[in-house]
Amino acid sequence: MLIYKIFRAEEWRALQAAGETTGAPVDLADGYIHFSTAAQAPETAAKYFAGVAGLMLLAVEAEGLEALKWEPSRGGALFPHLYRPLRLSDVLWARPLPCEGAGHIFPPEMT
């Protein structure tokens, strides 16, 4: 199963340059890297990235990813949280997440 991380352009560039990251400011504050499932990602984008352009959507394979925990979050739903740095080698693909009109346009490979 793929899980997804939304990064601002500068966060994606930092991951590419360093080869790993402890995440965005919210991840650093919470002590883990927040991910979403395909079903959760649009709501995550709407809630935390409304109107933000220049985002990148990263896909990571959850199966076999050490230090990944599924924990209750928004509305009691289980969300994937990574308790170690995200490595560039963990990323299966990264795609632009354009913002148009009322929301973000997710890539077709998520459906």
C-alpha positions in Angstrom: 0.0 0.0 0.0 1.3 3.4 -0.9 1.2 6.3 1.6 1.7 9.9 0.8 3.5 12.9 2.1 2.9 16.5 1.0 5.9 18.8 1.0 6.4 22.4 0.1 8.9 22.9 -2.7 11.7 24.0 -0.3 11.1 20.9 1.9 11.3 18.6 -1.2 14.5 20.3 -2.3 16.1 19.9 1.1 15.2 16.1 1.1 16.8 15.8 -2.4 19.9 17.7 -1.3 20.5 15.9 2.1 19.1 12.5 1.2 16.9 12.4 4.2 14.7 14.6 6.3 13.0 14.7 9.7 10.1 16.5 8.0 8.2 19.7 7.9 7.8 22.0 10.9 4.7 20.1 12.1 6.6 16.8 11.9 9.4 18.2 14.0 7.0 19.5 16.5 5.1 16.2 16.8 8.2 14.0 16.7 7.2 11.9 13.7 6.6 12.4 10.0 2.9 12.6 9.0 1.7 10.6 6.1 -1.8 10.1 4.6 -3.4 7.3 2.7 -4.8 7.9 -0.8 -8.2 8.4 0.7 -6.9 10.8 3.4 -4.6 12.9 1.2 -7.2 15.3 -0.4 -8.5 16.2 3.0 -5.0 16.7 4.4 -4.2 19.0 1.4 -7.5 21.0 2.0 -7.0 21.3 5.7 -3.3 22.1 5.9 -2.3 23.4 2.4 -5.4 25.3 1.2 -4.4 27.7 -1.6 -0.7 26.7 -1.4 1.0 26.3 -4.7 4.3 24.6 -5.5 3.6 21.5 -3.5 5.1 18.1 -4.1 3.3 14.8 -3.4 5.6 11.9 -2.5 4.6 8.3 -2.6 6.2 5.7 -0.2 5.5 2.0 0.1 4.2 1.3 3.6 4.8 -2.4 3.6 8.1 -3.2 5.2 8.8 0.4 6.2 10.4 0.2 9.6 9.3 2.6 12.3 5.9 3.2 10.7 3.0 3.2 13.1 -0.7 3.6 12.3 -2.2 5.9 14.9 -5.6 7.6 15.5 -5.8 11.2 14.3 -8.5 13.3 12.6 -11.9 11.9 13.6 -10.3 8.8 15.0 -9.1 7.5 11.6 -5.7 5.7 11.6 -3.0 7.7 9.9 0.6 6.4 9.1 3.3 8.1 11.1 7.0 7.5 10.5 9.2 7.5 13.6 12.5 7.9 11.8 13.9 10.2 9.1 12.4 9.9 5.7 15.1 8.8 3.2 15.1 9.8 -0.4 15.5 6.1 -1.1 12.1 5.5 0.5 10.4 7.7 -2.1 8.9 5.7 -5.0 7.8 8.8 -6.9 7.3 12.5 -6.5 4.8 14.5 -8.5 3.8 18.2 -8.5 0.5 18.8 -6.6 -0.9 21.8 -8.4 -3.5 24.0 -6.8 -6.3 25.1 -9.1 -9.5 26.8 -8.1 -10.9 25.3 -4.9 -8.4 22.6 -4.4 -5.4 20.5 -5.4 -5.2 18.2 -8.4 -4.0 14.8 -7.4 -2.2 12.6 -10.0 -4.1 9.8 -11.7 -1.9 7.1 -10.3 -3.4 7.7 -6.8 -6.8 6.4 -8.0 
